[in-house]
Amino acid sequence: MKTYLHQDKTVSKASAFSKVLNETEFTSVLDPDGIRDYHARIDMYFGGEPIGSINVYYSPNKDSYKMTAQSVNDPRHREKIMDYWQMFIEDGSLNCKKDHICAYVDGSFLGGNTGYGAVIIKNNTILHEISGKVDEKYNRHHQIGGELKAVLETIQWCKKNQLNDIHIYYDYNGIAMWATGKWKAKNPLTALYQEYMLKQDLRIYFHKVPAHSGNRWNEYADALAKKGSMQT
């Protein structure tokens, strides 16, 4: 395989961004045939279907990177990918950024009861807390039911407060996978969740965080979910 000038730096950055994208509603694959001098191509998918590709460029003179997404035809996908790039390039992650409204959601199954929790923040300040115990329809799915309920309650809060976009941070893959159609909904609850999420006009950005890894706000949401499960 031919080695290109600055290939290591370009591929390293493109691979890191591809990994981050795979924690959102998109799936991405670095194309080994799309590597050239100062350039690497990433093929993009949404809901299992190809939606185009993006290109990561390296400038040795400025020691900087840029990303283009012209071949992603759907402007909604293109804009969200550009937003994810901007967040990634700032600190290499998709952590909640300044002036973003972010919701950390979680579910908990304790003592036969399922609770849900969400903390909504902006600039590291709590805007709203959500906590409660689910009904039997959700409870039979244990913690997953709580996770889904937390997202649905968060969306309702956003609609009530006339928000245009929300960044949802989750630690269970189904949150984004069912919401975006990446996973097929195989039971009535996930089907209900998927149908509701797919019809939202609200711009929703999904971000995966490791469970119980010390993330402050993820742990906060977990505590709210546990609190909810203990409600009488």
C-alpha positions as a Markdown table, in Angstrom:
| # | Residue | x | y | z |
|---|---|---|---|---|
| 1 | Met | 0.0 | 0.0 | 0.0 |
| 2 | Lys | 1.3 | 3.4 | -1.0 |
| 3 | Thr | 2.2 | 5.7 | 1.9 |
| 4 | Tyr | 1.3 | 9.3 | 1.5 |
| 5 | Leu | 2.9 | 12.5 | 2.9 |
| 6 | His | 1.6 | 13.3 | 6.4 |
| 7 | Gln | -0.6 | 10.1 | 6.2 |
| 8 | Asp | -0.1 | 9.3 | 9.9 |
| 9 | Lys | -1.3 | 12.7 | 11.1 |
| 10 | Thr | -4.3 | 12.8 | 8.7 |
| 11 | Val | -5.4 | 9.2 | 9.3 |
| 12 | Ser | -5.0 | 9.6 | 13.0 |
| 13 | Lys | -7.3 | 12.6 | 13.2 |
| 14 | Ala | -9.8 | 11.1 | 10.7 |
| 15 | Ser | -9.9 | 7.8 | 12.7 |
| 16 | Ala | -10.5 | 9.7 | 16.0 |
| 17 | Phe | -13.3 | 11.6 | 14.5 |
| 18 | Ser | -14.8 | 8.5 | 13.0 |
| 19 | Lys | -14.8 | 6.9 | 16.4 |
| 20 | Val | -16.6 | 9.8 | 17.9 |
| 21 | Leu | -19.2 | 9.8 | 15.1 |
| 22 | Asn | -19.9 | 6.2 | 15.9 |
| 23 | Glu | -21.1 | 7.2 | 19.3 |
| 24 | Thr | -23.8 | 9.5 | 17.8 |
| 25 | Glu | -26.7 | 8.6 | 15.6 |
| 26 | Phe | -24.4 | 8.2 | 12.6 |
| 27 | Thr | -22.2 | 5.3 | 11.6 |
| 28 | Ser | -18.9 | 6.1 | 9.9 |
| 29 | Val | -16.1 | 4.0 | 8.3 |
| 30 | Leu | -12.6 | 5.3 | 7.3 |
| 31 | Asp | -12.2 | 4.5 | 3.6 |
| 32 | Pro | -8.6 | 3.0 | 3.1 |
| 33 | Asp | -8.9 | 3.8 | -0.6 |
| 34 | Gly | -9.8 | 7.4 | 0.2 |
| 35 | Ile | -6.4 | 8.3 | 1.7 |
| 36 | Arg | -4.2 | 10.8 | -0.2 |
| 37 | Asp | -1.7 | 13.6 | 0.6 |
| 38 | Tyr | -3.2 | 15.7 | 3.4 |
| 39 | His | -6.6 | 14.0 | 3.0 |
| 40 | Ala | -8.7 | 11.1 | 4.3 |
| 41 | Arg | -12.2 | 10.2 | 3.4 |
| 42 | Ile | -14.8 | 8.8 | 5.8 |
| 43 | Asp | -17.9 | 7.0 | 4.5 |
| 44 | Met | -21.1 | 8.0 | 6.3 |
| 45 | Tyr | -24.3 | 6.0 | 7.1 |
| 46 | Phe | -27.5 | 6.8 | 8.8 |
| 47 | Gly | -30.0 | 4.1 | 9.8 |
| 48 | Gly | -27.8 | 1.5 | 7.9 |
| 49 | Glu | -28.1 | 3.5 | 4.7 |
| 50 | Pro | -25.2 | 5.4 | 3.0 |
| 51 | Ile | -25.6 | 9.1 | 3.1 |
| 52 | Gly | -22.4 | 10.2 | 1.4 |
| 53 | Ser | -18.9 | 10.9 | 2.7 |
| 54 | Ile | -16.9 | 13.5 | 4.5 |
| 55 | Asn | -13.2 | 14.5 | 4.0 |
| 56 | Val | -10.7 | 15.4 | 6.7 |
| 57 | Tyr | -7.8 | 17.6 | 5.5 |
| 58 | Tyr | -4.5 | 18.4 | 7.2 |
| 59 | Ser | -2.6 | 21.6 | 6.6 |
| 60 | Pro | 1.1 | 21.1 | 7.5 |
| 61 | Asn | 1.8 | 24.9 | 7.2 |
| 62 | Lys | -0.7 | 25.7 | 9.9 |
| 63 | Asp | -0.6 | 22.3 | 11.6 |
| 64 | Ser | -4.4 | 22.3 | 11.6 |
| 65 | Tyr | -7.3 | 20.3 | 10.3 |
| 66 | Lys | -10.6 | 21.0 | 8.5 |
| 67 | Met | -13.5 | 18.8 | 7.5 |
| 68 | Thr | -15.9 | 19.1 | 4.5 |
| 69 | Ala | -19.2 | 17.3 | 4.0 |
| 70 | Gln | -20.5 | 18.5 | 0.6 |
| 71 | Ser | -21.2 | 15.0 | -0.6 |
| 72 | Val | -23.7 | 14.4 | 2.3 |
| 73 | Asn | -26.8 | 15.4 | 0.4 |
| 74 | Asp | -29.3 | 15.8 | 3.2 |
| 75 | Pro | -28.6 | 19.3 | 4.7 |
| 76 | Arg | -29.9 | 18.2 | 8.1 |
| 77 | His | -27.3 | 15.4 | 8.3 |
| 78 | Arg | -24.6 | 17.7 | 6.9 |
| 79 | Glu | -25.2 | 20.4 | 9.4 |
| 80 | Lys | -25.2 | 18.0 | 12.3 |
| 81 | Ile | -22.0 | 16.4 | 11.2 |
| 82 | Met | -20.4 | 19.8 | 10.9 |
| 83 | Asp | -21.6 | 20.6 | 14.4 |
| 84 | Tyr | -20.1 | 17.4 | 15.7 |
| 85 | Trp | -16.8 | 18.2 | 14.0 |
| 86 | Gln | -16.7 | 21.7 | 15.6 |
| 87 | Met | -17.2 | 20.1 | 19.0 |
| 88 | Phe | -14.6 | 17.4 | 18.3 |
| 89 | Ile | -11.9 | 19.7 | 17.1 |
| 90 | Glu | -12.3 | 21.9 | 20.2 |
| 91 | Asp | -11.2 | 19.3 | 22.6 |
| 92 | Gly | -11.3 | 15.9 | 20.9 |
| 93 | Ser | -14.6 | 14.8 | 22.4 |
| 94 | Leu | -18.3 | 15.6 | 22.4 |
| 95 | Asn | -18.6 | 16.9 | 25.9 |
| 96 | Cys | -21.2 | 19.5 | 26.7 |
| 97 | Lys | -19.9 | 22.7 | 25.2 |
| 98 | Lys | -20.5 | 26.3 | 26.3 |
| 99 | Asp | -24.0 | 27.6 | 25.5 |
| 100 | His | -25.3 | 24.1 | 24.5 |
| 101 | Ile | -28.3 | 22.8 | 26.4 |
| 102 | Cys | -27.4 | 19.2 | 27.4 |
| 103 | Ala | -29.4 | 16.5 | 29.0 |
| 104 | Tyr | -27.8 | 13.5 | 30.8 |
| 105 | Val | -30.3 | 10.7 | 31.1 |
| 106 | Asp | -30.3 | 7.4 | 32.9 |
| 107 | Gly | -32.5 | 4.6 | 34.3 |
| 108 | Ser | -32.4 | 2.4 | 37.4 |
| 109 | Phe | -34.0 | -0.9 | 38.4 |
| 110 | Leu | -34.1 | -1.3 | 42.2 |
| 111 | Gly | -36.2 | -3.6 | 44.4 |
| 112 | Gly | -38.5 | -4.5 | 41.5 |
| 113 | Asn | -39.1 | -0.8 | 40.6 |
| 114 | Thr | -37.7 | 1.2 | 37.7 |
| 115 | Gly | -36.9 | 4.9 | 38.0 |
| 116 | Tyr | -35.8 | 7.4 | 35.4 |
| 117 | Gly | -33.7 | 10.5 | 35.8 |
| 118 | Ala | -32.4 | 13.4 | 33.7 |
| 119 | Val | -30.5 | 16.5 | 34.5 |
| 120 | Ile | -30.6 | 19.4 | 31.9 |
| 121 | Ile | -27.7 | 21.8 | 32.1 |
| 122 | Lys | -26.3 | 24.8 | 30.3 |
| 123 | Asn | -22.8 | 26.2 | 31.0 |
| 124 | Asn | -22.4 | 23.6 | 33.8 |
| 125 | Thr | -25.5 | 25.0 | 35.6 |
| 126 | Ile | -28.6 | 23.0 | 36.2 |
| 127 | Leu | -31.7 | 24.2 | 34.3 |
| 128 | His | -34.0 | 21.4 | 35.3 |
| 129 | Glu | -34.1 | 18.0 | 37.0 |
| 130 | Ile | -36.4 | 15.1 | 36.0 |
| 131 | Ser | -37.0 | 12.1 | 38.2 |
| 132 | Gly | -39.8 | 9.6 | 38.7 |
| 133 | Lys | -41.0 | 6.0 | 38.8 |
| 134 | Val | -42.3 | 4.3 | 35.6 |
| 135 | Asp | -45.6 | 2.4 | 35.2 |
| 136 | Glu | -45.8 | -1.3 | 34.5 |
| 137 | Lys | -45.5 | -0.8 | 30.7 |
| 138 | Tyr | -42.0 | 0.5 | 31.2 |
| 139 | Asn | -41.2 | -1.4 | 34.4 |
| 140 | Arg | -41.3 | -4.8 | 32.7 |
| 141 | His | -38.2 | -3.7 | 30.7 |
| 142 | His | -36.3 | -2.8 | 33.9 |
| 143 | Gln | -33.5 | -0.3 | 33.5 |
| 144 | Ile | -34.0 | 0.1 | 29.7 |
| 145 | Gly | -37.6 | 1.2 | 30.4 |
| 146 | Gly | -36.2 | 3.9 | 32.7 |
| 147 | Glu | -33.7 | 5.1 | 30.1 |
| 148 | Leu | -36.3 | 5.5 | 27.4 |
| 149 | Lys | -38.7 | 7.3 | 29.8 |
| 150 | Ala | -36.0 | 9.7 | 30.8 |
| 151 | Val | -35.5 | 10.6 | 27.1 |
| 152 | Leu | -39.2 | 11.0 | 26.5 |
| 153 | Glu | -39.6 | 13.2 | 29.5 |
| 154 | Thr | -36.6 | 15.3 | 28.4 |
| 155 | Ile | -38.1 | 15.8 | 25.0 |
| 156 | Gln | -41.4 | 16.9 | 26.5 |
| 157 | Trp | -39.6 | 19.4 | 28.7 |
| 158 | Cys | -37.8 | 20.8 | 25.6 |
| 159 | Lys | -41.1 | 21.2 | 23.7 |
| 160 | Lys | -42.7 | 22.9 | 26.7 |
| 161 | Asn | -39.9 | 25.3 | 26.8 |
| 162 | Gln | -39.8 | 25.8 | 23.0 |
| 163 | Leu | -36.2 | 24.7 | 22.6 |
| 164 | Asn | -34.9 | 24.1 | 19.0 |
| 165 | Asp | -32.2 | 21.6 | 19.9 |
| 166 | Ile | -30.9 | 19.4 | 22.7 |
| 167 | His | -27.8 | 17.4 | 23.2 |
| 168 | Ile | -28.6 | 14.1 | 24.9 |
| 169 | Tyr | -25.9 | 12.2 | 26.7 |
| 170 | Tyr | -26.6 | 8.5 | 27.4 |
| 171 | Asp | -24.8 | 5.4 | 28.5 |
| 172 | Tyr | -27.1 | 2.7 | 26.9 |
| 173 | Asn | -26.7 | 2.3 | 23.1 |
| 174 | Gly | -30.4 | 1.8 | 22.5 |
| 175 | Ile | -31.2 | 5.4 | 23.4 |
| 176 | Ala | -29.7 | 6.6 | 20.1 |
| 177 | Met | -30.0 | 3.4 | 18.1 |
| 178 | Trp | -33.8 | 3.1 | 18.4 |
| 179 | Ala | -34.4 | 6.8 | 18.2 |
| 180 | Thr | -32.6 | 7.1 | 14.9 |
| 181 | Gly | -33.7 | 3.8 | 13.4 |
| 182 | Lys | -30.3 | 2.2 | 13.6 |
| 183 | Trp | -31.8 | -0.7 | 15.6 |
| 184 | Lys | -35.1 | -2.3 | 14.7 |
| 185 | Ala | -37.8 | -1.9 | 17.4 |
| 186 | Lys | -38.8 | -5.4 | 18.4 |
| 187 | Asn | -41.3 | -4.8 | 21.1 |
| 188 | Pro | -44.2 | -2.4 | 21.7 |
| 189 | Leu | -42.2 | -0.1 | 24.0 |
| 190 | Thr | -39.2 | 0.4 | 21.8 |
| 191 | Ala | -41.6 | 0.7 | 18.8 |
| 192 | Leu | -43.5 | 3.5 | 20.6 |
| 193 | Tyr | -40.2 | 5.2 | 21.6 |
| 194 | Gln | -38.9 | 5.0 | 18.0 |
| 195 | Glu | -42.0 | 6.2 | 16.4 |
| 196 | Tyr | -42.2 | 9.2 | 18.8 |
| 197 | Met | -38.5 | 10.1 | 18.4 |
| 198 | Leu | -38.4 | 9.8 | 14.6 |
| 199 | Lys | -41.2 | 12.4 | 14.2 |
| 200 | Gln | -39.7 | 15.1 | 16.3 |
| 201 | Asp | -38.9 | 18.5 | 14.7 |
| 202 | Leu | -36.5 | 19.2 | 17.6 |
| 203 | Arg | -32.8 | 18.9 | 16.6 |
| 204 | Ile | -31.4 | 16.1 | 18.8 |
| 205 | Tyr | -27.7 | 15.4 | 19.1 |
| 206 | Phe | -26.8 | 12.1 | 20.7 |
| 207 | His | -23.6 | 11.5 | 22.7 |
| 208 | Lys | -22.4 | 8.3 | 24.2 |
| 209 | Val | -20.7 | 8.4 | 27.6 |
| 210 | Pro | -19.2 | 5.4 | 29.5 |
| 211 | Ala | -21.4 | 4.2 | 32.3 |
| 212 | His | -20.1 | 4.7 | 35.9 |
| 213 | Ser | -16.9 | 6.2 | 34.7 |
| 214 | Gly | -17.0 | 9.2 | 37.0 |
| 215 | Asn | -18.7 | 11.6 | 34.6 |
| 216 | Arg | -20.2 | 14.2 | 36.9 |
| 217 | Trp | -23.5 | 14.7 | 35.1 |
| 218 | Asn | -24.0 | 11.1 | 34.1 |
| 219 | Glu | -23.6 | 10.1 | 37.8 |
| 220 | Tyr | -26.1 | 12.8 | 38.7 |
| 221 | Ala | -28.6 | 11.4 | 36.3 |
| 222 | Asp | -28.0 | 8.0 | 37.7 |
| 223 | Ala | -28.7 | 9.3 | 41.2 |
| 224 | Leu | -32.0 | 10.9 | 40.0 |
| 225 | Ala | -33.0 | 7.6 | 38.4 |
| 226 | Lys | -32.3 | 5.7 | 41.7 |
| 227 | Lys | -34.3 | 8.3 | 43.6 |
| 228 | Gly | -37.2 | 7.8 | 41.2 |
| 229 | Ser | -37.2 | 4.1 | 41.6 |
| 230 | Met | -37.7 | 4.5 | 45.4 |
| 231 | Gln | -40.7 | 6.8 | 45.1 |
| 232 | Thr | -43.9 | 5.5 | 46.7 |
